Amino acid sequence: MSDIIGRHLSLWQVGYAAGTNRDYNMNFSLATPFDMTESRENSHLSPEHNGLVSAVERIVTQRLQGQTAGHGIDHIQRVVRNALQIQADAGGNLLVILLAAWLHDVGDAKFCDGVERSAQFSHEILTDLQVPPFTIEQVVHIVDNISFRKAVDPAALSHEAHIVQDADRLDALGAIGIVRTIEYGASCGQPFFDPDSDVATSRTGVGHFYQKLFKLVGLLNTSAARRIAHQREQFMRDFLQQYFAECDYHSRSIVPIESQPARQDRR
């Protein structure tokens, strides 16, 4: 962590780092490949909360070490950045947003034998860090309910959950979305495209674009996220047009999927 963030670590946190009985190896080093200093300070986290977010960052970085396939620590870092950008426009409890953004994939089913454990691990981590129960409840509810797969009614989610959900979905779009789709497909032997299959049902990278990714803009909760998402989606459509042209798939055209009406901001 940078020197500024390092100075924000309270005696309580340093003491806890030395005494934890979990297997997290809670070493609050001042070196990290991802510096959130400026963003956190400009968003007015208290020194104690800054230290707490730093502690969670450290734990998640260690937990996800070596994980790739589009769901590694680089994904988490981008989601955190997206969340900060959206929160600057939409407001919301910054501490809850940052904790949930860092923890939202800490126990992803893809790396836990098909069992989603992010909510469980989030609860354990925050409890060990002596976070107040009400804050833990807020964060765990977000982590447990923002996935595309669960399709939870947005009315049942908090404003902070809307922000973290949007931040996560933005990372599935644009150039990063293309790279993540290819990375994940390569990790599980899934082809990027099968010219003999129907993109609406095929288990391919292109199928994933149509079955999920091109639906995301209509599912976003905040205007800040939608402004970013429209450009990213168009980039993906342009990429597919170019890909089909280079592969001589002239019969294929990018027919826009029926878009859902954009959600109205809830704050």
C-alpha positions as CSV (number, residue, x, y, z in Angstrom):
1,M,0.0,0.0,0.0
2,S,1.2,3.5,-0.6
3,D,2.8,5.5,2.3
4,I,-0.4,7.6,2.8
5,I,-2.6,4.5,3.1
6,G,0.0,2.9,5.3
7,R,-0.1,5.8,7.7
8,H,-3.9,5.4,7.9
9,L,-3.7,1.9,9.4
10,S,-4.8,2.3,13.0
11,L,-3.1,0.6,15.9
12,W,-6.2,-1.6,16.2
13,Q,-5.8,-2.9,12.7
14,V,-2.0,-3.5,13.0
15,G,-2.6,-5.3,16.2
16,Y,-5.2,-7.4,14.7
17,A,-3.0,-8.2,11.7
18,A,-0.4,-9.6,14.1
19,G,-2.9,-11.6,16.1
20,T,-5.4,-13.1,13.6
21,N,-5.9,-16.9,13.8
22,R,-7.3,-17.2,10.3
23,D,-5.2,-18.5,7.4
24,Y,-5.1,-15.1,5.7
25,N,-1.4,-14.2,6.4
26,M,-2.6,-10.6,7.2
27,N,0.7,-8.8,6.4
28,F,-0.1,-5.1,5.9
29,S,2.8,-4.4,3.5
30,L,3.1,-0.9,2.1
31,A,3.7,-2.4,-1.4
32,T,0.8,-3.3,-3.7
33,P,0.4,-3.4,-7.5
34,F,-2.8,-1.4,-7.2
35,D,-2.8,2.0,-5.6
36,M,-6.3,3.3,-4.5
37,T,-4.9,6.2,-2.4
38,E,-6.2,9.2,-4.4
39,S,-9.6,7.7,-5.1
40,R,-10.2,6.8,-1.5
41,E,-9.1,10.1,0.0
42,N,-11.1,12.2,-2.5
43,S,-14.1,10.1,-1.6
44,H,-13.7,11.0,2.1
45,L,-13.2,7.7,3.8
46,S,-12.0,8.1,7.4
47,P,-8.5,6.9,8.2
48,E,-10.0,3.9,10.1
49,H,-12.3,2.9,7.2
50,N,-9.4,3.4,4.8
51,G,-7.4,0.9,6.8
52,L,-10.3,-1.5,6.8
53,V,-10.6,-1.4,3.1
54,S,-6.9,-1.9,2.7
55,A,-7.1,-4.9,5.0
56,V,-9.9,-6.5,2.9
57,E,-7.9,-5.6,-0.3
58,R,-4.9,-7.5,1.1
59,I,-7.0,-10.6,2.0
60,V,-8.8,-10.7,-1.3
61,T,-5.5,-10.3,-3.3
62,Q,-4.1,-13.2,-1.4
63,R,-7.2,-15.4,-1.8
64,L,-7.4,-14.8,-5.6
65,Q,-3.7,-15.2,-6.2
66,G,-3.2,-17.3,-9.4
67,Q,-6.8,-17.2,-10.4
68,T,-7.4,-16.1,-14.0
69,A,-10.1,-16.9,-16.6
70,G,-11.4,-13.4,-16.4
71,H,-12.2,-13.6,-12.6
72,G,-8.8,-12.8,-11.0
73,I,-7.7,-9.9,-8.9
74,D,-7.4,-7.7,-12.0
75,H,-11.2,-8.1,-12.5
76,I,-11.8,-7.1,-8.8
77,Q,-9.6,-4.0,-9.2
78,R,-11.5,-2.8,-12.2
79,V,-14.8,-3.4,-10.5
80,V,-13.6,-1.3,-7.6
81,R,-12.6,1.5,-9.9
82,N,-15.9,1.3,-11.7
83,A,-17.7,1.5,-8.4
84,L,-15.8,4.6,-7.4
85,Q,-16.6,6.3,-10.6
86,I,-20.3,5.5,-10.3
87,Q,-20.5,6.4,-6.6
88,A,-18.9,9.8,-7.4
89,D,-22.0,10.5,-9.6
90,A,-24.7,8.5,-7.8
91,G,-23.7,8.8,-4.1
92,G,-24.1,6.0,-1.6
93,N,-22.3,4.6,1.4
94,L,-18.7,4.5,0.1
95,L,-17.4,2.0,2.7
96,V,-20.2,-0.5,2.0
97,I,-19.7,-0.1,-1.8
98,L,-15.9,-0.6,-1.6
99,L,-16.1,-3.6,0.8
100,A,-18.7,-5.3,-1.4
101,A,-16.7,-4.5,-4.6
102,W,-13.6,-6.1,-3.2
103,L,-15.4,-9.1,-1.9
104,H,-18.0,-9.8,-4.6
105,D,-16.1,-12.7,-6.2
106,V,-13.9,-13.9,-3.3
107,G,-15.6,-17.3,-3.3
108,D,-16.7,-17.5,-7.0
109,A,-18.3,-20.9,-7.8
110,K,-15.9,-21.3,-10.7
111,F,-13.1,-21.8,-8.2
112,C,-15.0,-23.5,-5.4
113,D,-16.0,-26.7,-7.0
114,G,-19.2,-25.2,-8.4
115,V,-20.4,-23.9,-5.1
116,E,-20.9,-20.1,-4.7
117,R,-19.2,-19.1,-1.4
118,S,-18.5,-15.4,-1.8
119,A,-21.2,-14.4,0.7
120,Q,-19.9,-17.0,3.3
121,F,-16.3,-15.9,2.8
122,S,-17.2,-12.2,3.0
123,H,-19.0,-12.8,6.3
124,E,-16.0,-14.7,7.7
125,I,-13.5,-12.1,6.6
126,L,-15.5,-9.1,7.9
127,T,-16.3,-10.8,11.2
128,D,-12.6,-11.5,11.7
129,L,-11.9,-7.9,11.1
130,Q,-14.4,-6.9,13.8
131,V,-16.6,-5.0,11.4
132,P,-20.0,-4.0,12.9
133,P,-22.7,-6.6,12.3
134,F,-25.0,-4.1,10.5
135,T,-22.2,-3.3,8.0
136,I,-21.5,-7.0,7.5
137,E,-25.2,-7.6,6.8
138,Q,-25.3,-4.9,4.2
139,V,-22.1,-6.1,2.4
140,V,-23.0,-9.8,2.5
141,H,-26.5,-9.0,1.1
142,I,-24.9,-7.2,-1.8
143,V,-22.4,-10.0,-2.5
144,D,-25.0,-12.6,-2.4
145,N,-27.6,-11.0,-4.7
146,I,-26.0,-9.0,-7.5
147,S,-25.1,-11.8,-9.9
148,F,-26.6,-12.0,-13.4
149,R,-27.5,-15.7,-12.7
150,K,-29.6,-14.9,-9.7
151,A,-31.7,-12.2,-11.5
152,V,-32.8,-10.6,-8.2
153,D,-35.4,-7.9,-8.6
154,P,-33.6,-4.6,-8.4
155,A,-36.3,-3.3,-6.1
156,A,-35.0,-5.8,-3.5
157,L,-31.5,-4.4,-3.7
158,S,-30.0,-1.4,-1.9
159,H,-28.7,1.7,-3.7
160,E,-25.2,0.5,-2.9
161,A,-26.0,-2.9,-4.4
162,H,-27.1,-1.2,-7.6
163,I,-23.7,0.5,-7.8
164,V,-21.6,-2.6,-7.2
165,Q,-23.8,-4.6,-9.6
166,D,-23.4,-2.0,-12.3
167,A,-19.6,-1.8,-11.6
168,D,-19.3,-5.6,-12.0
169,R,-21.4,-5.6,-15.2
170,L,-19.4,-2.9,-16.8
171,D,-16.4,-5.1,-16.6
172,A,-18.1,-7.6,-18.8
173,L,-18.4,-5.1,-21.6
174,G,-16.0,-3.4,-24.1
175,A,-12.4,-4.5,-24.8
176,I,-12.1,-6.0,-21.3
177,G,-15.4,-8.0,-21.9
178,I,-14.0,-9.4,-25.1
179,V,-10.7,-10.5,-23.5
180,R,-12.5,-12.0,-20.5
181,T,-14.8,-14.0,-22.7
182,I,-11.9,-15.4,-24.7
183,E,-9.9,-16.1,-21.5
184,Y,-12.7,-18.0,-19.9
185,G,-13.5,-20.0,-23.0
186,A,-9.8,-21.0,-23.4
187,S,-9.7,-22.1,-19.7
188,C,-12.6,-24.5,-20.2
189,G,-12.1,-25.6,-23.9
190,Q,-15.0,-23.5,-25.2
191,P,-14.6,-22.2,-28.8
192,F,-15.1,-18.6,-29.5
193,F,-17.4,-19.2,-32.4
194,D,-19.0,-22.1,-34.2
195,P,-20.3,-21.1,-37.7
196,D,-22.7,-24.1,-37.7
197,S,-24.4,-23.2,-34.4
198,D,-27.1,-20.8,-33.4
199,V,-25.6,-17.9,-31.4
200,A,-28.8,-17.8,-29.3
201,T,-28.1,-21.2,-27.8
202,S,-24.5,-22.1,-28.6
203,R,-21.9,-22.5,-25.8
204,T,-19.4,-20.3,-27.5
205,G,-17.8,-16.9,-26.8
206,V,-20.0,-15.3,-29.4
207,G,-23.0,-17.1,-28.0
208,H,-22.1,-15.5,-24.6
209,F,-22.2,-12.1,-26.2
210,Y,-25.7,-12.6,-27.4
211,Q,-27.1,-14.6,-24.5
212,K,-25.8,-12.3,-21.7
213,L,-23.5,-9.4,-22.5
214,F,-25.6,-7.6,-25.1
215,K,-28.5,-7.6,-22.5
216,L,-26.5,-5.9,-19.8
217,V,-27.0,-2.2,-20.9
218,G,-30.8,-2.6,-20.4
219,L,-30.2,-4.1,-16.9
220,L,-28.0,-1.3,-15.5
221,N,-29.3,0.7,-12.6
222,T,-27.5,4.0,-12.8
223,S,-27.2,6.6,-15.5
224,A,-23.4,6.9,-14.9
225,A,-23.0,3.2,-15.7
226,R,-25.2,3.4,-18.8
227,R,-23.2,6.3,-20.2
228,I,-20.1,4.1,-20.1
229,A,-21.8,0.9,-21.2
230,H,-23.3,2.2,-24.5
231,Q,-19.9,2.9,-25.9
232,R,-18.5,-0.4,-24.7
233,E,-21.3,-2.4,-26.2
234,Q,-20.9,-0.7,-29.5
235,F,-17.2,-1.5,-29.5
236,M,-18.1,-5.2,-29.0
237,R,-20.5,-5.2,-31.9
238,D,-17.9,-3.5,-34.1
239,F,-15.4,-6.2,-33.1
240,L,-17.8,-9.0,-34.0
241,Q,-18.4,-7.4,-37.4
242,Q,-14.7,-7.2,-38.1
243,Y,-14.2,-10.8,-36.8
244,F,-16.9,-12.2,-39.0
245,A,-15.5,-10.3,-42.0
246,E,-11.9,-11.5,-41.4
247,C,-13.2,-15.1,-41.0
248,D,-15.2,-14.7,-44.2
249,Y,-18.5,-15.3,-42.4
250,H,-20.3,-12.9,-44.7
251,S,-23.7,-14.4,-44.0
252,R,-23.4,-13.4,-40.4
253,S,-24.6,-10.0,-39.4
254,I,-24.9,-8.4,-36.0
255,V,-28.6,-8.1,-35.5
256,P,-29.2,-6.1,-32.3
257,I,-30.8,-8.2,-29.6
258,E,-34.1,-6.8,-28.4
259,S,-33.0,-4.4,-25.8
260,Q,-34.8,-4.0,-22.5
261,P,-35.9,-0.5,-21.5
262,A,-33.2,1.1,-19.4
263,R,-34.0,1.1,-15.7
264,Q,-34.7,4.4,-14.0
265,D,-32.2,5.5,-11.4
266,R,-33.5,4.7,-7.9
267,R,-31.8,7.8,-6.4
